Amino acid sequence: MTVRHQLAVIGAGPAGMAAAVQADALGLDTVLLDEQGGPGGQIYRSVERSPLRGTRILGPDYAAGAGLAVALRDSAVEYRPGAGVWHIEPGFRLALSDGDGIRLITADRVILATGALERPMPVAGWTLPGVMTAGAAQLLLKSSALAVDGAVFAGCGPLLYLVAAQYLRAGLTIRAILDTTDPADRRSALASLSLGGSALRTLAKGLGLLAEIRRAGVPVFRRVEDLRIVGRGRVAGVAFRRGGVWQPLDGVTTVFLHQGVVPNLQLAWAAGCPPLWDADRLCWTAETDAWGRSAVPGLLIAGDAAGIVGARAAADRGRLAALAAAWSLDFLSERHRDALARPLQASLRREAAIRPFLERLYRPRFGLRVPADDAVIVCRCEEVTAGMVRREVRRGAVEANRLKSALRCGMGPCQGRICAGTVSELAAAASGLPVEAVGRFRVRPPIRPVPLDQLARLRAAETAEA
């Protein structure tokens, strides 16, 4: 039997938790759906039960997520962990899988708080055992206190240095950090730096991380232009190029890659939001207004899914989306909505003030987004290489979905989450067309794997109910 709610929030990260609690306080019948086993999302993963909770290893920003989790537990929100939403239909019928099978939920309004994904870094050897993203390494640390000694960190972005500092606080050693930040982007970022809002606090935090790493004596190689991970069967070393000269690092068994994060919008596109290419941030996005309202009436997008802003600003976006949903359902007047929104909007402006600086500083290099080596795999699920994509482009298959049909890229379990941006940029570069002309893979249900026996039981139950 399909259950109906006034509001469904998908994702229990900072935006989702804040949105659900705000909506509940305004009187909306709210359900919060999340595929993880506990609240927190990626940034606050395992915030209620991490074995490192209460230590200095993960830092004060991680501990701040506990307050959101407490507010959620104290609310009347119907919180459903372990519930992965794999389809969303017009009129907002949601299909989800949990431990008991498939469930159907309908909602008058939906807030997508699906967060962000790490941007892929398709370099030679990135599919070898022993290579992970820095974010995955951090999740293991948060959830299970698991870590690897002697790893190499490679790429750019604040998270790379944050995870490195957390590893050092945990008593681990780091073989080297290979920073791929382009010096030209560093100069451009400094020219755009504004010290308003929370910028000074963020800069001080970043400089503190760099100081921790420097005191620990970790070798930091800057201006890295190219990277190769070498090994047979697993990682055995890395080689990197600086100033046109290749340098080897032998005896490496673990490499953590990172070059920023991008919005996770599979459900938004499944619901009918048109994908838009953001040429400044080099990623696919969905259009939203200041309240998080999307091109699909009744569907709102909050947090980093609406554009990367960080955890505090994501929570503000979640609360603003909840106010918009409540107003559209006549739970509060426009005047009351705007009065509640003003302090949230001011907080969001303060928190987002640093973003132009960070986006320019840590803009991923073209060669680390679009591999020049034809042998490099760009779609891990279907083992599609850069050379295979270029070959199909030469044959005339320029549009993303023609490439998908010809090569099966984007048809694996990840449904294009990892490879979509890379394939679009690769095809655009090979054809000389803008990325917008190449387009993005269409999203097909289910957007995450679902057992066939569960689908069969769902069909039987719907037939019986009819």
N, C-alpha and C positions, 0 to 999 in steps of 0.2 A: 504494500500500500504506500502511495506517495504521500509524504508529509510536507505541509506547507509552513513557511516562515515569512515574516515580514522582511527580514534581512538575512542574507547569508554572506559571511565573510570567509574568504578562502586564503589560508595562510596565517600561521600563528607566530610570525615574527613581530618586531616592534610595531609596525604599521597595523597588522591584523589584530594584535592584542589591544592596542590603543583604540582602534575603530570599534571593536566589539564592546569594550567596556563603556565607551562614550555612547554608543547606540543603546545599550542596556540602560544607562542612566537616564536617557531620554524616553524610555518606555517601550522601545521596539522589541518585539519577539525576535531574538537574534540567535543564530547558530554559527559557530566558528568551526570550520573544517580544516584539518591539517594532516598531512601525510606522516609527519613525525610523531614519535611516541610521547612527546612532551612539549610544552610551549617554549618559545625562544627563537624559532627560525634558525637561520645559519649563524647570524651574528651573536645570538644568545643561546646557542645550542647547549642543551643539558643544563640550563641555568639553575634548575631546581635540584639537580642531583649530581653535578659534576664532581669527581673526586678531587678536583683542584679548587673547588669553591672555598672561599675564605682565605686562600693563599694570595701572595702578590704576583704569582706567575702570570695570570691572565689579565691583571690590571683592573683599575677602578671602572673603566668603561663597561667591561663585561659584567661586573657586579651590579651596575645600574639596571640591568635587565630584570633583576629579581623583583623590583618593585612593580613592573608591569605584570609579571606572572602572578604575584600576590593579588593585585587588583582583579585580574581575570578570575582567579579562584574564588574571590570574595563576591563576585558578581552573580547575576542570575543567567548569564550567557550559557547556552547549551554548547559546551565545548566537547568536540569529538576528535580526539587524537587518533592517529592511525587510519585516517579516512582520506584516501587519495582521490581527488576529483579527476576523472579522465574524460569527461565530456560535458559540454554546456550547450543547451538548445535554446532557440528563441523562446521568449516567454519565461526563460530562466528555470528550466528543468535541468537539474544537475544530476549526473550519474557519478557515483563514487563507489570505491571498493574499500571494505574494511575487513576485519578478521572474520566476520560472519558471512561475507559474500558481497553482493552488489546491492546498493540502496539508491533510491530515487528521492530527491528533495526538490521542491519548487520554492521559489522566493519572489517577493515583489520587487526587491532590489538586491543587487549583488555588488560587493566590494572585493576586487581582486587585490590581494596583498601578497603576491607570489614572489616578491623579492628579486634577487639578482642571481646571475650565474657568472662564474669566472670565464673570462674571455679565453678561448683556446690559444695555444702558442705552438702552432704546427711546425716544429723544427725536425731535422733529421734525428731519428732515434727516440722521439717523444712517446712512442707506443711501447717502448721496452719496459719489462718489469723493473721496478725500482724508480720509475718516474711518476710523480704525482703533482697535483697542483698544490700551491702553498695553502689554499683554503682547505683542501682535504686534509693536509697535515695538521692544520689548526683544529679541525673538527675532531680528529682522533685524540688530540691533546685535551680538548674540552670534555669530550664524552667519556674517554677511557684512560686518560693520562698515558697514552701510548705515544712514543716518539722514537726517532732514529738518530743515533749519534753520527757525526761526521758528514752531514748532508751538504750539498751545494744548493744555494738559493740563486735562481736566475730569473731576470726579468725586470719589471719596474712597477711602481705603485706603492702606496702607503702600506698595504697589507703585507707585502714582501718583507718590509723591515719590522713590522709589528710581530709577525710570526717568528722572525729571526730573534728578536729580543725576548719573546716568550720562551723560546728554546733555550736561550742562554740563562734566563732566570730559573729554568728547570734543571740547570746543571749540565746541560749538553754542550758539546762542541760543534762548531760549524766549520766545514772545510774552507768555504769561500762564498762570497756574495758577488755575483756577476750582474752589475747594474747596466741595463740596456737603454737608460734614459739618453736621449739625444741632446748634446750640449746646446744646439740651436733652440730646442724646446725649453731648456732651462732659462735661457736669456729671454725668450718670448714670455714665459710665465712670470718672471720677475717684473717685466714691464707692465703686466696686467694685474699685479698684486695690489689688493686693497686690504687695509688693516682694520676695516670695520667689522662689526658683528663678532663672530667667534673666531675670526682669522688668527688673532694673536695667540689664543689658547691652542688652536690646532697647530700652528707653527711651533709653538713651544713644545707641544707633545712630540711632533716629528723630530725636532732637534734633540729632544731627550732620548728618543729611540736610537738616533745616530750616535749619540754620546755613549750609550750603553754598549753598542756594538764596537765602537772604537776602543773603549776601555778593556773589552774582552780580548782585544788583539785579533779580531777576525779579519782576514784579508778581504778587502773590498776592491774589485776591479771595475772601474767606471768606463764609460764610453764604449761598452761592448756593442759591436755592430752585427755580429753573426754568432750563431751557436750551433754546435752539433753534439749530440749525445752518442757515444760509441759503446759498442759491446755486442756480444753474441749470446742471445738467450736472456741476457739481463744487462743492466748498466755496468760498465767497467771503467768509464772515464768520460770526460767532456773536453771539447776543444772550442775555443772562442777566438774571435778576431777583433783586434783593436788597432786602429790606425793602419789597417791593411796587413797586419801581421797576425798570424795564427799562433795561439798559445795553448798547449795541452795541460790538462790536469788528469793524471792517471790515478788508478786505485780508488775511484769514486764508485760507490754502490747505490747512492740515493740522490736524486735530483728533484727539487721542488721548483716548479715553474709558475710564473704569475705575470700577467700584464693587464691588470685591471678587471673590472666586472661590467656586465651589461644587463639590462632589464630582462627578466624572465616573463615572457608574454605569450606563451603557447595558448593558454586559456583565453586570453583576450582576442587573439586571432581566430581561435575556434568559435568564439561568440560573434564574430563578424567585424571586429575592428580592423580597418585596413592597416597593413604594416607600412611604416614610414622610415626612410633611411635618414639618419642624423649624420650629416657629413662632418660636423664638428666633433662629435663624440664617437664616430665610426662604429655605429651599431644600429640595429633595427629598433624602432620605438613605436608607440601608439599615441595618437594625439589625445591630450586631455586639457581641461581648463584648470583654473586655479583651485577648483573644488575637487578635482579628480574625475570629473564627468567625461566619459568617452564619447565616441561617435555613435555608440549603441545606447539608445535611451534606457535609463535605469541601471546601466552598468558603469561602475566607478572603479578607478585604478588608483591605488595608494602606495606610499612608500617608495622603495627603490624600483619597483616595477614601473613607476611613472617617471623614472629618471633618477640616476644615482645621486643621493644626497647625504647618506649616512644615517645611523640609527636614530639619533635624536630627532632629526628633521623628518625621518620616515614616520615616527610616532605622531608628529604634528600633522603630517599629511593624512594619516589614518583617521585622526579625530575630525579633521576638516571634511573628509569624505563621509563620515558618519553624520555630521551636521547636515550635509547636503542631502543625504538619503532621508534623514528624519524630516527635513523641510518638505521634500517632494512627496512625502506620505502624510503631510499635514500634522505632524507631531509637534511642530513649533512654527512660529511665525517667521517671516523673513527678517523682521527687526530683531527678534530674539536670536535667530541663527547668526546674524551679522555681529551682534554683541558678543556672543560666545566665540566667534571666529577671530576677532581682532587680536587678542593676545597670542593665539596660535599662529596667525599670519606674521606677527612681529617676530615670534620665536623662529619661525621657518626662514624668514629673511636673514636673521642673524646667523643661523646655522649654515645656510646655503651660500653665505658671502665668500667663502674660501673655494667654492667649487670651480669657478673659472680658472683660478690659479692651478689647482690640482689637475684639471683636465688638460691644460696646456703643458704642464710640466711632465706628466706621465702619459703623453700620447704615444701609443705603441708604434714602433718602427714598421714601415711598410713591409720590409723583408721578413719580419717576424710575425706578420699577419698573413702574408701571401708568399708562400715558399717559392723560391726560384728553382729549387731542385725538383725535377719531375717525379722522383721516387718517393717524395715525402707523402705520407698518408694524410688526407684532409678529412675524410669521413671514416672514423674509426669503426663504426658499426658494420659498414659494408666494405671496408678496406679499399676505398676509392682514393687514388693518388692524385696529386696535382697534375701530373702528366696526362692522366685519363680525362680530367676536366678540360685541359687545354686542347686535347685531341678532339673532343666533342664540339668545342667552340669552333675549331677550324672547320668542322663538318657542317656548321651552321646552327648547332643547338646552343644558342646564347641564353635564352630565357631560362630562369632557374628551374621551373617545373619541367621543361624539356630535358634539362640535364638530369633531373630526378628520375624521369621516366627511362632515360637511356642508361643511367649508371647505378640507380638505386640509392644514390646519396640522399640522406634525409629520410630513408624508409626503415631504419633500424630502430632499436628500442628507445633511443633518445629523441626520435622524431625531428631531427634537425636542430636540437638545442645547441649542440656543440658545433656542428659544421656549417650551419646556414649562412652565417656571416662570412666565413672563410670562402665558401663556394661562390657566393655572390660577388665578393671583391675579386676573387681569382678570375671569374668569368668576365667581369667588367674590365680588368686589366688586360686580359687576353684579347678582348674584342675591341677595346678602345671606347666602349660605351660607358655612360655613368651607371653607378650601382642601381639607381632607381629604375633604369631601363631593363636591367637583368631581373630585378625583382627578388622575392623571397619564396621559399617553398610554401605551398599551401599546407595547412594543418588538417589532418584527417583524424577522426576518432577511431580508436581511443588514443589519447595523447600519451598514455603510459600503458605498459603491458597489463592485460587483463586475462585471467584464465578463461579458456573457452567454455569450461563447464559452468562457470559463474554466469556467463552470457546466456547460456542455454536455460539455466534456471530462471534468470530474469525474464526471458521471453515466455516461459511457461507461466510464471506468476502474472505477467501482464495479461496473457490470454485468459487466465482464470478470472482475474479481476474484471476484465471486460465482459 
